[in-house]
Structures are given as structure tokens and as C-alpha cells.
């Protein structure tokens, strides 16, 4: 048992190392292999309307002119020990695990990820519940009524869900269920706080959540 756990932990560390290498290569190695200069790479982080001084400052701040092994070591060590990012006279500290710093939002990337975890988990769990109840139920009925209109219709709906692009089905469902038929609210994700419950918006919350769960289930088969 102990040897199995050690092998699994070693494999997990090796996998994380490979993931960091691939991620680093996508953002820093591949552009150089494609012929881009360090200033062209820095231009992606400041926008096309940036001045030459801003581009040079970003190139220096991100150490894009250093050797690739040095850049990779700084990239990996920043994940474990954190990293400081300087912009102008200010210095922003990114605590570990530091996956980067968003100068647009003025906060570490890890904070942006964790802020979206509750919504992501709610979508995943809600869609999973619908998949288990509706999907398995439909599959059982289709198996009991093979080659009937219900079987063919369920197959067509399932194929349409996994075949059509999500940006098409998402916009069509939003136009029909939210704007045309007024069945689902168009507001962004809400939390079930006491204020919302007192305001009588619990029904609206569940209707909006159900629409998002159903669309995720439909587009993912």
C-alpha cells in the first residue's frame, strides 16, 4: 500500500512538472520558435496601443530577454515561493501558489480562479444531476421503446446537443427562453443570501440556474 501511494505521488509530481513545461512552452518557447522577438511577446501583455517605452518596460519586467532555463526556473519557483511584479514605481506581490499576476485586474491569477470556483462547481454539479436524472431516464425509456418516435427524437436531440457549437446553441437558447418566452431570467449568477431571499428572488435564482444547468447538460451530451 505504501509503495502504491509513493508511486502515485511521484506520478502526480511528474505530471505537474510536465504541465508546467507545456504551459511555459506555449507562452514563451513556441512564440520564439515561430520567429517572434521578445518585444513582440511583450506586446501581447500590454496591448497594441502601447508605446515603445511600455513595451520595453514589460520586456524587462517579465525578464523576457533572459535565457529560457532561467525564465522557466523563475516561472516554477514563483508557483512555489511567490513572486514580485514591478510596474512603474509600485511592486505587486503574488503569494504562492503564484500562477501569474493580472495587471488588468490588479490581482494574482490564483485569486481570479478561486473567485470563480463556486460558480464552476455549481454548474458542474447541477449539470451532473440533470445528466443522471434526465439522461439515464431517457436512455432507459429509449431502450424499452426501441425504434419508436420517442427513441428517434431523443437520439436527434442528443446528437444536436453534442454536434452544434456551444456559441450557437447558447445564443439561440438565450434568445428563445430568456428574451422571447421570458421563461428564464437574464441576470448574472446570484447567491442565495438573506437579502435575495427577503427580496423574493429565490425563484428567479433557481430558474436561472436551471436554465444554465440544462444548457450545459444539452451541449455536453
C-alpha positions in Angstrom: 0.0 0.0 0.0 2.8 2.4 0.9 4.7 1.7 -2.3 1.4 2.3 -4.3 0.9 5.7 -2.6 4.6 6.7 -3.3 4.3 5.7 -6.9 1.1 7.8 -7.2 2.6 10.8 -5.6 5.7 10.6 -7.8 3.4 10.3 -10.9 1.5 13.4 -9.7 4.6 15.4 -9.2 5.9 14.3 -12.6 2.6 15.2 -14.2 2.7 18.7 -12.6 6.2 19.2 -13.9 5.1 18.2 -17.4 2.1 20.6 -17.2 4.4 23.5 -16.2 6.7 22.7 -19.1 4.0 22.6 -21.6 2.4 25.8 -20.3 5.7 27.6 -20.3 6.5 26.4 -23.8 3.1 27.7 -25.1 3.6 31.2 -23.8 7.4 31.7 -24.1 9.1 29.0 -26.2 6.7 28.5 -29.1 6.5 32.2 -30.0 10.3 32.4 -30.2 10.4 29.3 -32.4 7.8 31.0 -34.6 10.2 33.9 -35.1 8.8 36.4 -32.7 11.1 38.8 -30.8 11.0 39.5 -27.1 9.3 42.8 -27.8 6.6 41.2 -29.9 6.0 38.8 -27.0 5.8 41.7 -24.6 3.4 43.4 -26.9 0.8 40.7 -26.1 0.8 41.7 -22.5 0.4 45.5 -22.9 -1.8 45.7 -26.0 -1.3 47.0 -29.5 -1.8 50.7 -28.5 1.1 50.7 -26.0 4.1 52.9 -26.5 7.6 51.7 -27.2 8.6 52.6 -23.6 5.8 50.5 -22.2 6.8 47.5 -24.4 10.5 47.8 -23.2 9.4 48.1 -19.6 7.2 45.0 -19.9 10.0 43.1 -21.6 12.3 44.0 -18.7 9.7 43.4 -16.0 8.9 39.9 -17.3 12.6 39.1 -17.9 11.8 38.0 -21.5 15.4 38.7 -22.5 16.8 36.1 -20.1 17.7 32.6 -21.2 14.9 30.1 -21.3 16.1 27.9 -18.5 16.3 31.0 -16.3 12.8 32.0 -17.3 11.5 28.6 -16.6 13.1 28.4 -13.2 11.6 31.8 -12.3 8.2 30.5 -13.5 8.3 27.4 -11.4 9.8 29.0 -8.3 7.1 31.7 -8.5 4.4 29.0 -8.2 6.0 27.6 -5.1 7.5 30.6 -3.3 5.6 33.5 -4.8 6.9 36.3 -7.0 7.1 40.1 -7.0 6.0 42.1 -10.1 7.1 45.6 -10.6 5.2 48.1 -12.7 6.4 51.7 -12.6 7.2 52.8 -9.0 4.9 50.1 -7.5 5.6 46.5 -6.7 2.9 43.8 -6.6 3.5 40.7 -4.5 1.9 37.5 -5.8 1.8 35.0 -2.9 2.2 31.2 -3.6 0.8 29.5 -5.4 1.6 32.2 -7.9 0.2 31.4 -11.3 0.8 34.9 -12.6 -0.4 38.4 -12.0 -3.2 40.2 -13.9 -2.2 43.8 -14.4 -5.6 44.4 -15.9 -7.4 43.4 -12.7 -4.6 44.3 -10.3 -4.6 40.9 -8.5 -3.0 37.5 -8.7 -4.4 35.0 -11.2 -5.0 32.5 -8.4 -7.5 34.9 -6.8 -9.3 35.2 -10.1 -9.5 31.4 -10.4 -10.7 30.9 -6.8 -13.3 33.6 -7.2 -14.9 31.6 -10.0 -14.7 28.2 -8.4 -18.2 28.4 -6.7 -19.9 29.2 -10.0 -18.0 26.5 -11.8 -18.8 23.9 -9.2 -22.5 24.8 -9.1 -22.6 24.5 -12.9 -20.8 21.1 -12.8 -22.9 19.7 -10.0 -26.2 21.0 -11.4 -25.5 19.7 -14.9 -24.4 16.3 -13.4 -27.7 16.0 -11.5 -29.7 16.7 -14.7 -27.5 14.3 -16.6 -28.1 11.5 -14.2 -31.9 12.0 -13.9 -32.9 13.1 -17.4 -30.1 11.3 -19.3 -30.4 7.9 -17.6 -34.2 8.1 -17.6 -34.3 9.0 -21.3 -31.8 6.2 -22.1 -33.9 3.6 -20.2 -37.1 4.7 -22.0 -35.4 4.7 -25.3 -34.1 1.1 -24.7 -37.6 0.0 -23.7 -39.2 1.7 -26.8 -36.6 1.0 -29.4 -37.2 2.4 -32.9 -40.2 4.4 -31.8 -40.8 8.2 -32.3 -39.5 8.8 -28.7 -36.3 6.8 -29.3 -35.6 8.7 -32.6 -36.4 12.0 -31.1 -34.2 11.5 -28.1 -31.3 10.4 -30.4 -31.8 13.5 -32.6 -31.8 15.9 -29.6 -28.6 14.2 -28.1 -26.8 14.4 -31.5 -27.8 18.0 -31.9 -26.5 18.9 -28.5 -23.0 17.4 -29.0 -22.7 18.4 -32.6 -23.8 22.1 -32.7 -21.3 24.6 -31.5 -21.9 25.9 -28.0 -21.9 29.5 -29.0 -24.8 28.8 -31.4 -26.9 26.8 -29.0 -26.2 29.2 -26.2 -27.3 32.3 -28.1 -30.3 30.6 -29.5 -31.5 29.3 -26.1 -30.9 32.8 -24.6 -32.9 34.5 -27.4 -35.8 32.0 -27.1 -36.1 31.2 -23.3 -34.9 34.5 -21.9 -35.9 37.2 -24.3 -38.8 35.8 -26.4 -40.7 33.4 -24.0 -39.4 35.1 -20.7 -39.0 31.7 -19.1 -35.6 32.3 -17.5 -34.0 35.5 -16.1 -31.1 37.1 -17.9 -29.3 38.3 -14.7 -25.9 37.0 -13.9 -25.3 34.4 -11.3 -26.8 35.3 -7.9 -26.0 33.9 -4.4 -28.8 32.7 -2.1 -28.1 35.4 0.5 -30.7 36.5 3.1 -31.1 39.8 1.1 -32.1 37.9 -2.0 -34.4 35.6 -0.1 -36.1 38.6 1.6 -36.4 40.2 -1.8 -38.3 37.2 -3.1 -35.8 36.4 -5.8 -35.2 32.8 -4.8 -37.5 31.5 -7.6 -35.7 33.7 -10.1 -32.4 32.3 -8.9 -33.4 28.7 -9.3 -35.0 29.4 -12.7 -31.8 31.0 -14.0 -29.6 28.2 -12.5 -31.8 25.5 -14.0 -31.5 27.1 -17.5 -27.7 27.1 -17.2 -27.6 23.6 -15.9 -29.8 22.4 -18.7 -27.8 24.1 -21.4 -24.5 22.7 -20.1 -26.1 19.2 -20.0 -27.5 19.6 -23.5 -24.2 20.8 -25.1 -22.1 18.1 -23.3 -24.3 15.2 -24.3 
